[in-house]
C-alpha cells in the first residue's frame, strides 16, 4: 500500500505550493512554482522529498506533504507514525514532545513545518493558541478536534507497545470522526 495519500498542498523551500497533478502510482507530483524574476514553472517532485535527476538545477528543500482534508490528515499521521515506529518523548522520560532531540515527532509535530516550530511549543496542548497558530495556516480545513484526538492516539501508548496501541487508538479515532481506517 502506498503510504502517501493524495494531497493538495506541499511546502518547498518554506513556501506552500499547490499540487497540480499526481503520477499514476502517486509517488510524484507536479508543483507550480513562482520564483522571483522567472516565469512560473511546473516541477516534478518525489513524495519522498528527493528531486528527480531531470531537475537538479532547482534544489528546493525537502518536500513536506500537507494534508488538506480530515481523511488525508488522518492517513498522513497514521502512516507517518507507523513508519516512525515509536512515540516522540523527551530524552530519558515518558513526556511526549512535538519534536524530540533525536528527530522523532508526535502526531501534530509532523504537521508543524520547520519554519513554524518553536521549542516553546513543548508542554503546550494541541488546543493552545501557540500550537494552533503553528498549524492553522496550513490545515484550515482539518477538524481541530481530530488533531487533538490523533495527538491522544500517539500520547496514550504504552512503552514497548507503540504499534498495537497506536493502531487501536487510531481505529477508535476513525470511528469517532467517520473516517476510513486503511491497514498499512
Buried (B, 14 or more C-beta within 10 A) or exposed (E): EEBBBBBBBBBBBEBEBEBEEBEEEBEBBBBEBEEEEEEEEEBBBBBEBEBEEEEEEEEBBEBBBBBBBBBBBBBBBBBBBBEBEBBBBEEEEEBBBBBBEEEBBBBBBBBBBEEBBEEEBBEBEBEEEEBBEBBBEBBEEBBEEBBBBBBBBBBBBEEEEBBEBBBBBBBBBBEEBEBEBEEE
